[in-house]
Structure formats: C-alpha cells, structure tokens
Amino acid sequence: MVKKQTLFLLAGIVWSIAGFNVLRLGVLAYASLVTPLRLALSALIFVLFQAGVFGRLVKKHTVRILSSPKERFFFWEFFDRRSFCIMAFMIAMGISLRAFHLVPEVFIAVFYSGLGASLFLAGLLFFRQFFVVFRS
C-alpha cells in the first residue's frame, strides 16, 4: 500500500515511459519524411490529444485521488479500470499497426510523434502533481 503522493509518482513514471517510447518510434520513422506540413500535423495531433484525452485524464485522476478519503492505496490505483482498459487498447493497437504494417511509415511518423509527445507531457504533469500538490 502506498500514499496518495506516490500514486502521482507512479502515474508519472508509467505515462512518461510510454510517451517516450511512442515518441521515439515516431521520431525514428520521420528520418526522411520531415516536411513542414507533417510537423504541423504532428503538432495538431499533440494538441488534440492533450486537450481532449490526456490533459483531462490527468485532471480526472488528480481529483479522484485527492478527494478519496483513503490514506493508502494499492500501487495500481493511480488509474481506474477504464483508464487501464484504454491504455491496453492503445498499446495493442499501436503494436498491431506496426507489426502488421497496417499503415504507411508516414502515418507512424506523424501520428506517433504527436501522440507520444502528448503521452509524455501527461507523465510530466503527473510528476508535477507529485511535487506541487503535496508541497502547498
């Protein structure tokens, strides 16, 4: 069992590692595919995922954890069941897209770069919660 603060640290570790790995795959795929339009599309994907998915996810779980009357949690409780299902689906889809060559390399470059950067930022935001929320 861990304290509330530790849940933010764990979420930060999980999401930043996931984000870094997805971003790395996108950047590696960009090798000879870089154009201003593709970079702009990656930035748009980043903004859409940050505003519509991962930014909300950080806020949702921050409120859920902080408002819980419990003082100690199981280490996996940094997310709820639904968030773990979303994570598992995203991992399975990402692996499938690449393993079975279901999309062109340019899609991997553009989409994974934007998505990975957004995931990585979510991890950093959880780290921020770890350091800031409990110091106020």
Phi and psi in radians as a Rosetta constraint file:
Dihedral C 1 N 2 CA 2 C 2 CIRCULARHARMONIC -2.251 0.35
Dihedral N 2 CA 2 C 2 N 3 CIRCULARHARMONIC 2.833 0.35
Dihedral C 2 N 3 CA 3 C 3 CIRCULARHARMONIC -1.332 0.35
Dihedral N 3 CA 3 C 3 N 4 CIRCULARHARMONIC 2.861 0.35
Dihedral C 3 N 4 CA 4 C 4 CIRCULARHARMONIC -0.936 0.35
Dihedral N 4 CA 4 C 4 N 5 CIRCULARHARMONIC -0.804 0.35
Dihedral C 4 N 5 CA 5 C 5 CIRCULARHARMONIC -1.005 0.35
Dihedral N 5 CA 5 C 5 N 6 CIRCULARHARMONIC -0.670 0.35
Dihedral C 5 N 6 CA 6 C 6 CIRCULARHARMONIC -1.135 0.35
Dihedral N 6 CA 6 C 6 N 7 CIRCULARHARMONIC -0.529 0.35
Dihedral C 6 N 7 CA 7 C 7 CIRCULARHARMONIC -1.063 0.35
Dihedral N 7 CA 7 C 7 N 8 CIRCULARHARMONIC -0.686 0.35
Dihedral C 7 N 8 CA 8 C 8 CIRCULARHARMONIC -1.154 0.35
Dihedral N 8 CA 8 C 8 N 9 CIRCULARHARMONIC -0.676 0.35
Dihedral C 8 N 9 CA 9 C 9 CIRCULARHARMONIC -1.096 0.35
Dihedral N 9 CA 9 C 9 N 10 CIRCULARHARMONIC -0.798 0.35
Dihedral C 9 N 10 CA 10 C 10 CIRCULARHARMONIC -1.098 0.35
Dihedral N 10 CA 10 C 10 N 11 CIRCULARHARMONIC -0.768 0.35
Dihedral C 10 N 11 CA 11 C 11 CIRCULARHARMONIC -1.080 0.35
Dihedral N 11 CA 11 C 11 N 12 CIRCULARHARMONIC -0.717 0.35
Dihedral C 11 N 12 CA 12 C 12 CIRCULARHARMONIC -1.068 0.35
Dihedral N 12 CA 12 C 12 N 13 CIRCULARHARMONIC -0.743 0.35
Dihedral C 12 N 13 CA 13 C 13 CIRCULARHARMONIC -1.114 0.35
Dihedral N 13 CA 13 C 13 N 14 CIRCULARHARMONIC -0.870 0.35
Dihedral C 13 N 14 CA 14 C 14 CIRCULARHARMONIC -1.063 0.35
Dihedral N 14 CA 14 C 14 N 15 CIRCULARHARMONIC -0.883 0.35
Dihedral C 14 N 15 CA 15 C 15 CIRCULARHARMONIC -1.263 0.35
Dihedral N 15 CA 15 C 15 N 16 CIRCULARHARMONIC -0.607 0.35
Dihedral C 15 N 16 CA 16 C 16 CIRCULARHARMONIC -1.258 0.35
Dihedral N 16 CA 16 C 16 N 17 CIRCULARHARMONIC -0.633 0.35
Dihedral C 16 N 17 CA 17 C 17 CIRCULARHARMONIC -1.133 0.35
Dihedral N 17 CA 17 C 17 N 18 CIRCULARHARMONIC -0.816 0.35
Dihedral C 17 N 18 CA 18 C 18 CIRCULARHARMONIC -1.050 0.35
Dihedral N 18 CA 18 C 18 N 19 CIRCULARHARMONIC -0.822 0.35
Dihedral C 18 N 19 CA 19 C 19 CIRCULARHARMONIC -1.082 0.35
Dihedral N 19 CA 19 C 19 N 20 CIRCULARHARMONIC -0.759 0.35
Dihedral C 19 N 20 CA 20 C 20 CIRCULARHARMONIC -1.047 0.35
Dihedral N 20 CA 20 C 20 N 21 CIRCULARHARMONIC -0.773 0.35
Dihedral C 20 N 21 CA 21 C 21 CIRCULARHARMONIC -1.148 0.35
Dihedral N 21 CA 21 C 21 N 22 CIRCULARHARMONIC -0.741 0.35
Dihedral C 21 N 22 CA 22 C 22 CIRCULARHARMONIC -1.175 0.35
Dihedral N 22 CA 22 C 22 N 23 CIRCULARHARMONIC -0.769 0.35
Dihedral C 22 N 23 CA 23 C 23 CIRCULARHARMONIC -1.059 0.35
Dihedral N 23 CA 23 C 23 N 24 CIRCULARHARMONIC -0.731 0.35
Dihedral C 23 N 24 CA 24 C 24 CIRCULARHARMONIC -1.034 0.35
Dihedral N 24 CA 24 C 24 N 25 CIRCULARHARMONIC -0.766 0.35
Dihedral C 24 N 25 CA 25 C 25 CIRCULARHARMONIC -1.088 0.35
Dihedral N 25 CA 25 C 25 N 26 CIRCULARHARMONIC -0.715 0.35
Dihedral C 25 N 26 CA 26 C 26 CIRCULARHARMONIC -1.131 0.35
Dihedral N 26 CA 26 C 26 N 27 CIRCULARHARMONIC -0.789 0.35
Dihedral C 26 N 27 CA 27 C 27 CIRCULARHARMONIC -1.126 0.35
Dihedral N 27 CA 27 C 27 N 28 CIRCULARHARMONIC -0.728 0.35
Dihedral C 27 N 28 CA 28 C 28 CIRCULARHARMONIC -1.104 0.35
Dihedral N 28 CA 28 C 28 N 29 CIRCULARHARMONIC -0.637 0.35
Dihedral C 28 N 29 CA 29 C 29 CIRCULARHARMONIC -1.228 0.35
Dihedral N 29 CA 29 C 29 N 30 CIRCULARHARMONIC -0.419 0.35
Dihedral C 29 N 30 CA 30 C 30 CIRCULARHARMONIC -1.231 0.35
Dihedral N 30 CA 30 C 30 N 31 CIRCULARHARMONIC -0.203 0.35
Dihedral C 30 N 31 CA 31 C 31 CIRCULARHARMONIC -0.480 0.35
Dihedral N 31 CA 31 C 31 N 32 CIRCULARHARMONIC -1.079 0.35
Dihedral C 31 N 32 CA 32 C 32 CIRCULARHARMONIC -2.019 0.35
Dihedral N 32 CA 32 C 32 N 33 CIRCULARHARMONIC 0.287 0.35
Dihedral C 32 N 33 CA 33 C 33 CIRCULARHARMONIC -1.897 0.35
Dihedral N 33 CA 33 C 33 N 34 CIRCULARHARMONIC 0.073 0.35
Dihedral C 33 N 34 CA 34 C 34 CIRCULARHARMONIC -1.197 0.35
Dihedral N 34 CA 34 C 34 N 35 CIRCULARHARMONIC 2.176 0.35
Dihedral C 34 N 35 CA 35 C 35 CIRCULARHARMONIC -2.445 0.35
Dihedral N 35 CA 35 C 35 N 36 CIRCULARHARMONIC 2.754 0.35
Dihedral C 35 N 36 CA 36 C 36 CIRCULARHARMONIC -1.003 0.35
Dihedral N 36 CA 36 C 36 N 37 CIRCULARHARMONIC -0.692 0.35
Dihedral C 36 N 37 CA 37 C 37 CIRCULARHARMONIC -1.107 0.35
Dihedral N 37 CA 37 C 37 N 38 CIRCULARHARMONIC -0.762 0.35
Dihedral C 37 N 38 CA 38 C 38 CIRCULARHARMONIC -1.162 0.35
Dihedral N 38 CA 38 C 38 N 39 CIRCULARHARMONIC -0.688 0.35
Dihedral C 38 N 39 CA 39 C 39 CIRCULARHARMONIC -1.112 0.35
Dihedral N 39 CA 39 C 39 N 40 CIRCULARHARMONIC -0.689 0.35
Dihedral C 39 N 40 CA 40 C 40 CIRCULARHARMONIC -1.132 0.35
Dihedral N 40 CA 40 C 40 N 41 CIRCULARHARMONIC -0.677 0.35
Dihedral C 40 N 41 CA 41 C 41 CIRCULARHARMONIC -1.142 0.35
Dihedral N 41 CA 41 C 41 N 42 CIRCULARHARMONIC -0.698 0.35
Dihedral C 41 N 42 CA 42 C 42 CIRCULARHARMONIC -1.071 0.35
Dihedral N 42 CA 42 C 42 N 43 CIRCULARHARMONIC -0.734 0.35
Dihedral C 42 N 43 CA 43 C 43 CIRCULARHARMONIC -1.121 0.35
Dihedral N 43 CA 43 C 43 N 44 CIRCULARHARMONIC -0.695 0.35
Dihedral C 43 N 44 CA 44 C 44 CIRCULARHARMONIC -1.112 0.35
Dihedral N 44 CA 44 C 44 N 45 CIRCULARHARMONIC -0.756 0.35
Dihedral C 44 N 45 CA 45 C 45 CIRCULARHARMONIC -1.081 0.35
Dihedral N 45 CA 45 C 45 N 46 CIRCULARHARMONIC -0.733 0.35
Dihedral C 45 N 46 CA 46 C 46 CIRCULARHARMONIC -0.990 0.35
Dihedral N 46 CA 46 C 46 N 47 CIRCULARHARMONIC -0.882 0.35
Dihedral C 46 N 47 CA 47 C 47 CIRCULARHARMONIC -1.096 0.35
Dihedral N 47 CA 47 C 47 N 48 CIRCULARHARMONIC -0.781 0.35
Dihedral C 47 N 48 CA 48 C 48 CIRCULARHARMONIC -1.085 0.35
Dihedral N 48 CA 48 C 48 N 49 CIRCULARHARMONIC -0.788 0.35
Dihedral C 48 N 49 CA 49 C 49 CIRCULARHARMONIC -1.224 0.35
Dihedral N 49 CA 49 C 49 N 50 CIRCULARHARMONIC -0.622 0.35
Dihedral C 49 N 50 CA 50 C 50 CIRCULARHARMONIC -1.198 0.35
Dihedral N 50 CA 50 C 50 N 51 CIRCULARHARMONIC -0.780 0.35
Dihedral C 50 N 51 CA 51 C 51 CIRCULARHARMONIC -1.298 0.35
Dihedral N 51 CA 51 C 51 N 52 CIRCULARHARMONIC -0.666 0.35
Dihedral C 51 N 52 CA 52 C 52 CIRCULARHARMONIC -1.670 0.35
Dihedral N 52 CA 52 C 52 N 53 CIRCULARHARMONIC -0.372 0.35
Dihedral C 52 N 53 CA 53 C 53 CIRCULARHARMONIC -2.223 0.35
Dihedral N 53 CA 53 C 53 N 54 CIRCULARHARMONIC -1.214 0.35
Dihedral C 53 N 54 CA 54 C 54 CIRCULARHARMONIC -1.317 0.35
Dihedral N 54 CA 54 C 54 N 55 CIRCULARHARMONIC -0.614 0.35
Dihedral C 54 N 55 CA 55 C 55 CIRCULARHARMONIC -1.088 0.35
Dihedral N 55 CA 55 C 55 N 56 CIRCULARHARMONIC -0.752 0.35
Dihedral C 55 N 56 CA 56 C 56 CIRCULARHARMONIC -1.131 0.35
Dihedral N 56 CA 56 C 56 N 57 CIRCULARHARMONIC -0.697 0.35
Dihedral C 56 N 57 CA 57 C 57 CIRCULARHARMONIC -1.058 0.35
Dihedral N 57 CA 57 C 57 N 58 CIRCULARHARMONIC -0.754 0.35
Dihedral C 57 N 58 CA 58 C 58 CIRCULARHARMONIC -1.086 0.35
Dihedral N 58 CA 58 C 58 N 59 CIRCULARHARMONIC -0.808 0.35
Dihedral C 58 N 59 CA 59 C 59 CIRCULARHARMONIC -1.087 0.35
Dihedral N 59 CA 59 C 59 N 60 CIRCULARHARMONIC -0.803 0.35
Dihedral C 59 N 60 CA 60 C 60 CIRCULARHARMONIC -1.023 0.35
Dihedral N 60 CA 60 C 60 N 61 CIRCULARHARMONIC -0.847 0.35
Dihedral C 60 N 61 CA 61 C 61 CIRCULARHARMONIC -1.313 0.35
Dihedral N 61 CA 61 C 61 N 62 CIRCULARHARMONIC -0.496 0.35
Dihedral C 61 N 62 CA 62 C 62 CIRCULARHARMONIC -1.108 0.35
Dihedral N 62 CA 62 C 62 N 63 CIRCULARHARMONIC -0.852 0.35
Dihedral C 62 N 63 CA 63 C 63 CIRCULARHARMONIC -1.085 0.35
Dihedral N 63 CA 63 C 63 N 64 CIRCULARHARMONIC -0.775 0.35
Dihedral C 63 N 64 CA 64 C 64 CIRCULARHARMONIC -1.061 0.35
Dihedral N 64 CA 64 C 64 N 65 CIRCULARHARMONIC -0.796 0.35
Dihedral C 64 N 65 CA 65 C 65 CIRCULARHARMONIC -1.202 0.35
Dihedral N 65 CA 65 C 65 N 66 CIRCULARHARMONIC -0.822 0.35
Dihedral C 65 N 66 CA 66 C 66 CIRCULARHARMONIC -1.178 0.35
Dihedral N 66 CA 66 C 66 N 67 CIRCULARHARMONIC -0.542 0.35
Dihedral C 66 N 67 CA 67 C 67 CIRCULARHARMONIC -1.502 0.35
Dihedral N 67 CA 67 C 67 N 68 CIRCULARHARMONIC -0.131 0.35
Dihedral C 67 N 68 CA 68 C 68 CIRCULARHARMONIC -1.228 0.35
Dihedral N 68 CA 68 C 68 N 69 CIRCULARHARMONIC 2.377 0.35
Dihedral C 68 N 69 CA 69 C 69 CIRCULARHARMONIC -1.282 0.35
Dihedral N 69 CA 69 C 69 N 70 CIRCULARHARMONIC -0.258 0.35
Dihedral C 69 N 70 CA 70 C 70 CIRCULARHARMONIC -1.182 0.35
Dihedral N 70 CA 70 C 70 N 71 CIRCULARHARMONIC 2.516 0.35
Dihedral C 70 N 71 CA 71 C 71 CIRCULARHARMONIC -1.674 0.35
Dihedral N 71 CA 71 C 71 N 72 CIRCULARHARMONIC -0.470 0.35
Dihedral C 71 N 72 CA 72 C 72 CIRCULARHARMONIC -2.247 0.35
Dihedral N 72 CA 72 C 72 N 73 CIRCULARHARMONIC 2.538 0.35
Dihedral C 72 N 73 CA 73 C 73 CIRCULARHARMONIC -2.317 0.35
Dihedral N 73 CA 73 C 73 N 74 CIRCULARHARMONIC 2.742 0.35
Dihedral C 73 N 74 CA 74 C 74 CIRCULARHARMONIC -1.220 0.35
Dihedral N 74 CA 74 C 74 N 75 CIRCULARHARMONIC 2.567 0.35
Dihedral C 74 N 75 CA 75 C 75 CIRCULARHARMONIC -1.046 0.35
Dihedral N 75 CA 75 C 75 N 76 CIRCULARHARMONIC -0.459 0.35
Dihedral C 75 N 76 CA 76 C 76 CIRCULARHARMONIC -1.427 0.35
Dihedral N 76 CA 76 C 76 N 77 CIRCULARHARMONIC -0.063 0.35
Dihedral C 76 N 77 CA 77 C 77 CIRCULARHARMONIC -1.402 0.35
Dihedral N 77 CA 77 C 77 N 78 CIRCULARHARMONIC 0.219 0.35
Dihedral C 77 N 78 CA 78 C 78 CIRCULARHARMONIC -1.201 0.35
Dihedral N 78 CA 78 C 78 N 79 CIRCULARHARMONIC -0.313 0.35
Dihedral C 78 N 79 CA 79 C 79 CIRCULARHARMONIC -2.256 0.35
Dihedral N 79 CA 79 C 79 N 80 CIRCULARHARMONIC 2.804 0.35
Dihedral C 79 N 80 CA 80 C 80 CIRCULARHARMONIC -1.610 0.35
Dihedral N 80 CA 80 C 80 N 81 CIRCULARHARMONIC 3.062 0.35
Dihedral C 80 N 81 CA 81 C 81 CIRCULARHARMONIC -1.011 0.35
Dihedral N 81 CA 81 C 81 N 82 CIRCULARHARMONIC -0.744 0.35
Dihedral C 81 N 82 CA 82 C 82 CIRCULARHARMONIC -1.057 0.35
Dihedral N 82 CA 82 C 82 N 83 CIRCULARHARMONIC -0.753 0.35
Dihedral C 82 N 83 CA 83 C 83 CIRCULARHARMONIC -1.154 0.35
Dihedral N 83 CA 83 C 83 N 84 CIRCULARHARMONIC -0.643 0.35
Dihedral C 83 N 84 CA 84 C 84 CIRCULARHARMONIC -1.162 0.35
Dihedral N 84 CA 84 C 84 N 85 CIRCULARHARMONIC -0.644 0.35
Dihedral C 84 N 85 CA 85 C 85 CIRCULARHARMONIC -1.131 0.35
Dihedral N 85 CA 85 C 85 N 86 CIRCULARHARMONIC -0.731 0.35
Dihedral C 85 N 86 CA 86 C 86 CIRCULARHARMONIC -1.073 0.35
Dihedral N 86 CA 86 C 86 N 87 CIRCULARHARMONIC -0.773 0.35
Dihedral C 86 N 87 CA 87 C 87 CIRCULARHARMONIC -1.066 0.35
Dihedral N 87 CA 87 C 87 N 88 CIRCULARHARMONIC -0.808 0.35
Dihedral C 87 N 88 CA 88 C 88 CIRCULARHARMONIC -1.086 0.35
Dihedral N 88 CA 88 C 88 N 89 CIRCULARHARMONIC -0.733 0.35
Dihedral C 88 N 89 CA 89 C 89 CIRCULARHARMONIC -1.083 0.35
Dihedral N 89 CA 89 C 89 N 90 CIRCULARHARMONIC -0.797 0.35
Dihedral C 89 N 90 CA 90 C 90 CIRCULARHARMONIC -1.106 0.35
Dihedral N 90 CA 90 C 90 N 91 CIRCULARHARMONIC -0.708 0.35
Dihedral C 90 N 91 CA 91 C 91 CIRCULARHARMONIC -1.131 0.35
Dihedral N 91 CA 91 C 91 N 92 CIRCULARHARMONIC -0.809 0.35
Dihedral C 91 N 92 CA 92 C 92 CIRCULARHARMONIC -1.078 0.35
Dihedral N 92 CA 92 C 92 N 93 CIRCULARHARMONIC -0.755 0.35
Dihedral C 92 N 93 CA 93 C 93 CIRCULARHARMONIC -1.126 0.35
Dihedral N 93 CA 93 C 93 N 94 CIRCULARHARMONIC -0.769 0.35
Dihedral C 93 N 94 CA 94 C 94 CIRCULARHARMONIC -1.076 0.35
Dihedral N 94 CA 94 C 94 N 95 CIRCULARHARMONIC -0.777 0.35
Dihedral C 94 N 95 CA 95 C 95 CIRCULARHARMONIC -1.139 0.35
Dihedral N 95 CA 95 C 95 N 96 CIRCULARHARMONIC -0.756 0.35
Dihedral C 95 N 96 CA 96 C 96 CIRCULARHARMONIC -1.091 0.35
Dihedral N 96 CA 96 C 96 N 97 CIRCULARHARMONIC -0.779 0.35
Dihedral C 96 N 97 CA 97 C 97 CIRCULARHARMONIC -0.996 0.35
Dihedral N 97 CA 97 C 97 N 98 CIRCULARHARMONIC -0.737 0.35
Dihedral C 97 N 98 CA 98 C 98 CIRCULARHARMONIC -1.393 0.35
Dihedral N 98 CA 98 C 98 N 99 CIRCULARHARMONIC -0.785 0.35
Dihedral C 98 N 99 CA 99 C 99 CIRCULARHARMONIC -1.133 0.35
Dihedral N 99 CA 99 C 99 N 100 CIRCULARHARMONIC -0.640 0.35
Dihedral C 99 N 100 CA 100 C 100 CIRCULARHARMONIC -1.773 0.35
Dihedral N 100 CA 100 C 100 N 101 CIRCULARHARMONIC 0.161 0.35
Dihedral C 100 N 101 CA 101 C 101 CIRCULARHARMONIC 0.876 0.35
Dihedral N 101 CA 101 C 101 N 102 CIRCULARHARMONIC 0.858 0.35
Dihedral C 101 N 102 CA 102 C 102 CIRCULARHARMONIC -1.416 0.35
Dihedral N 102 CA 102 C 102 N 103 CIRCULARHARMONIC -0.262 0.35
Dihedral C 102 N 103 CA 103 C 103 CIRCULARHARMONIC -2.375 0.35
Dihedral N 103 CA 103 C 103 N 104 CIRCULARHARMONIC 2.712 0.35
Dihedral C 103 N 104 CA 104 C 104 CIRCULARHARMONIC -1.237 0.35
Dihedral N 104 CA 104 C 104 N 105 CIRCULARHARMONIC 2.802 0.35
Dihedral C 104 N 105 CA 105 C 105 CIRCULARHARMONIC -1.031 0.35
Dihedral N 105 CA 105 C 105 N 106 CIRCULARHARMONIC -0.569 0.35
Dihedral C 105 N 106 CA 106 C 106 CIRCULARHARMONIC -1.129 0.35
Dihedral N 106 CA 106 C 106 N 107 CIRCULARHARMONIC -0.599 0.35
Dihedral C 106 N 107 CA 107 C 107 CIRCULARHARMONIC -1.125 0.35
Dihedral N 107 CA 107 C 107 N 108 CIRCULARHARMONIC -0.792 0.35
Dihedral C 107 N 108 CA 108 C 108 CIRCULARHARMONIC -1.012 0.35
Dihedral N 108 CA 108 C 108 N 109 CIRCULARHARMONIC -0.800 0.35
Dihedral C 108 N 109 CA 109 C 109 CIRCULARHARMONIC -1.059 0.35
Dihedral N 109 CA 109 C 109 N 110 CIRCULARHARMONIC -0.927 0.35
Dihedral C 109 N 110 CA 110 C 110 CIRCULARHARMONIC -1.238 0.35
Dihedral N 110 CA 110 C 110 N 111 CIRCULARHARMONIC -0.907 0.35
Dihedral C 110 N 111 CA 111 C 111 CIRCULARHARMONIC -1.242 0.35
Dihedral N 111 CA 111 C 111 N 112 CIRCULARHARMONIC -0.820 0.35
Dihedral C 111 N 112 CA 112 C 112 CIRCULARHARMONIC -1.128 0.35
Dihedral N 112 CA 112 C 112 N 113 CIRCULARHARMONIC -0.609 0.35
Dihedral C 112 N 113 CA 113 C 113 CIRCULARHARMONIC -1.123 0.35
Dihedral N 113 CA 113 C 113 N 114 CIRCULARHARMONIC -0.812 0.35
Dihedral C 113 N 114 CA 114 C 114 CIRCULARHARMONIC -1.164 0.35
Dihedral N 114 CA 114 C 114 N 115 CIRCULARHARMONIC -0.806 0.35
Dihedral C 114 N 115 CA 115 C 115 CIRCULARHARMONIC -1.130 0.35
Dihedral N 115 CA 115 C 115 N 116 CIRCULARHARMONIC -0.799 0.35
Dihedral C 115 N 116 CA 116 C 116 CIRCULARHARMONIC -1.090 0.35
Dihedral N 116 CA 116 C 116 N 117 CIRCULARHARMONIC -0.714 0.35
Dihedral C 116 N 117 CA 117 C 117 CIRCULARHARMONIC -1.112 0.35
Dihedral N 117 CA 117 C 117 N 118 CIRCULARHARMONIC -0.675 0.35
Dihedral C 117 N 118 CA 118 C 118 CIRCULARHARMONIC -1.194 0.35
Dihedral N 118 CA 118 C 118 N 119 CIRCULARHARMONIC -0.736 0.35
Dihedral C 118 N 119 CA 119 C 119 CIRCULARHARMONIC -1.068 0.35
Dihedral N 119 CA 119 C 119 N 120 CIRCULARHARMONIC -0.763 0.35
Dihedral C 119 N 120 CA 120 C 120 CIRCULARHARMONIC -1.096 0.35
Dihedral N 120 CA 120 C 120 N 121 CIRCULARHARMONIC -0.741 0.35
Dihedral C 120 N 121 CA 121 C 121 CIRCULARHARMONIC -1.095 0.35
Dihedral N 121 CA 121 C 121 N 122 CIRCULARHARMONIC -0.663 0.35
Dihedral C 121 N 122 CA 122 C 122 CIRCULARHARMONIC -1.027 0.35
Dihedral N 122 CA 122 C 122 N 123 CIRCULARHARMONIC -0.746 0.35
Dihedral C 122 N 123 CA 123 C 123 CIRCULARHARMONIC -1.050 0.35
Dihedral N 123 CA 123 C 123 N 124 CIRCULARHARMONIC -0.768 0.35
Dihedral C 123 N 124 CA 124 C 124 CIRCULARHARMONIC -1.109 0.35
Dihedral N 124 CA 124 C 124 N 125 CIRCULARHARMONIC -0.637 0.35
Dihedral C 124 N 125 CA 125 C 125 CIRCULARHARMONIC -1.170 0.35
Dihedral N 125 CA 125 C 125 N 126 CIRCULARHARMONIC -0.616 0.35
Dihedral C 125 N 126 CA 126 C 126 CIRCULARHARMONIC -1.184 0.35
Dihedral N 126 CA 126 C 126 N 127 CIRCULARHARMONIC -0.682 0.35
Dihedral C 126 N 127 CA 127 C 127 CIRCULARHARMONIC -1.062 0.35
Dihedral N 127 CA 127 C 127 N 128 CIRCULARHARMONIC -0.703 0.35
Dihedral C 127 N 128 CA 128 C 128 CIRCULARHARMONIC -1.019 0.35
Dihedral N 128 CA 128 C 128 N 129 CIRCULARHARMONIC -0.775 0.35
Dihedral C 128 N 129 CA 129 C 129 CIRCULARHARMONIC -1.040 0.35
Dihedral N 129 CA 129 C 129 N 130 CIRCULARHARMONIC -0.728 0.35
Dihedral C 129 N 130 CA 130 C 130 CIRCULARHARMONIC -1.000 0.35
Dihedral N 130 CA 130 C 130 N 131 CIRCULARHARMONIC -0.770 0.35
Dihedral C 130 N 131 CA 131 C 131 CIRCULARHARMONIC -1.490 0.35
Dihedral N 131 CA 131 C 131 N 132 CIRCULARHARMONIC -0.637 0.35
Dihedral C 131 N 132 CA 132 C 132 CIRCULARHARMONIC -1.587 0.35
Dihedral N 132 CA 132 C 132 N 133 CIRCULARHARMONIC -0.843 0.35
Dihedral C 132 N 133 CA 133 C 133 CIRCULARHARMONIC -1.024 0.35
Dihedral N 133 CA 133 C 133 N 134 CIRCULARHARMONIC -0.689 0.35
Dihedral C 133 N 134 CA 134 C 134 CIRCULARHARMONIC -1.601 0.35
Dihedral N 134 CA 134 C 134 N 135 CIRCULARHARMONIC 0.055 0.35
Dihedral C 134 N 135 CA 135 C 135 CIRCULARHARMONIC -1.809 0.35
Dihedral N 135 CA 135 C 135 N 136 CIRCULARHARMONIC -0.102 0.35
